[in-house]
Amino acid sequence: MKTSISELELQEMEARVEAAQPGPWKSWVEGRDFLSGSNIIQTGDGVERGEDIDLSGAIVADQDFIAAARQDVPRLIAEVRRLRAVLNQTK
């Protein structure tokens, strides 16, 4: 598995983030988060809601991962850029 991330790859990741429905996303699981209905990923912030996402064939851990990725990926991209800037300053 390739471990380094090019600037082009970061830009492609950012483009996917920007194309997705706005966050935050939250995973809602029947029996864990509420009592009836189906497991969904809620998009938007509750006020500005997008379309809920229903997954077929996903386990709860998959759904939780996908929902969290909407918040995690932008933060990781920003951290990679921040660390690269720090490294560039020390050169």
C-alpha positions as CSV (number, residue, x, y, z in Angstrom):
1,M,0.0,0.0,0.0
2,K,1.3,3.4,-1.0
3,T,1.8,5.6,2.1
4,S,2.8,9.1,0.8
5,I,0.1,11.5,-0.4
6,S,0.8,13.8,-3.3
7,E,-0.6,17.3,-3.6
8,L,-2.8,16.1,-6.5
9,E,-4.3,13.4,-4.3
10,L,-5.0,15.9,-1.6
11,Q,-6.8,18.1,-4.1
12,E,-8.8,15.1,-5.4
13,M,-9.8,14.3,-1.8
14,E,-10.9,17.9,-1.2
15,A,-12.9,17.9,-4.4
16,R,-14.8,14.8,-3.2
17,V,-15.4,16.5,0.2
18,E,-16.7,19.6,-1.5
19,A,-19.0,17.6,-3.9
20,A,-20.6,15.6,-1.0
21,Q,-23.6,16.9,1.0
22,P,-22.5,19.3,3.7
23,G,-21.7,18.1,7.1
24,P,-21.8,17.3,9.8
25,W,-23.1,13.8,9.2
26,K,-24.4,11.6,12.0
27,S,-24.9,7.9,12.1
28,W,-28.3,6.9,13.6
29,V,-28.7,3.2,14.5
30,E,-32.0,1.7,15.6
31,G,-31.8,0.3,19.1
32,R,-28.7,2.4,19.9
33,D,-29.8,5.9,19.0
34,F,-33.5,5.6,18.7
35,L,-36.3,3.0,19.1
36,S,-37.9,2.6,15.7
37,G,-37.1,3.2,12.0
38,S,-34.1,2.2,9.9
39,N,-30.4,2.9,10.3
40,I,-29.4,6.1,8.5
41,I,-26.7,8.7,8.1
42,Q,-28.2,12.1,8.7
43,T,-26.6,14.7,6.6
44,G,-26.5,18.4,7.4
45,D,-26.6,20.0,10.8
46,G,-30.2,19.3,11.8
47,V,-31.3,22.8,10.7
48,E,-29.9,22.8,7.2
49,R,-30.7,19.1,6.4
50,G,-29.6,17.3,3.3
51,E,-30.9,13.9,2.2
52,D,-30.6,11.1,4.7
53,I,-28.5,8.2,3.5
54,D,-29.8,4.7,3.8
55,L,-27.1,1.9,3.4
56,S,-27.8,-1.6,2.3
57,G,-25.4,-4.3,3.4
58,A,-23.4,-2.2,5.7
59,I,-22.7,-3.2,9.3
60,V,-23.0,-0.6,12.0
61,A,-19.3,0.0,12.2
62,D,-19.3,0.7,8.4
63,Q,-22.1,3.2,8.8
64,D,-20.4,5.0,11.7
65,F,-17.1,5.1,9.7
66,I,-18.8,6.7,6.7
67,A,-20.6,9.3,8.7
68,A,-17.5,10.2,10.7
69,A,-15.4,10.4,7.5
70,R,-17.4,13.5,6.4
71,Q,-15.9,15.4,9.4
72,D,-12.6,13.5,9.6
73,V,-11.3,13.8,6.1
74,P,-11.4,17.6,5.9
75,R,-9.6,17.8,9.2
76,L,-7.0,15.2,8.1
77,I,-6.3,17.1,4.9
78,A,-5.9,20.4,6.8
79,E,-3.5,18.6,9.2
80,V,-1.4,17.2,6.4
81,R,-1.1,20.7,4.9
82,R,-0.3,22.2,8.3
83,L,2.5,19.7,8.9
84,R,3.9,20.1,5.4
85,A,4.1,23.8,6.0
86,V,5.9,23.3,9.3
87,L,8.4,20.9,7.5
88,N,8.9,23.4,4.7
89,Q,9.7,26.1,7.2
90,T,12.4,24.0,8.8
91,K,14.2,23.4,5.5
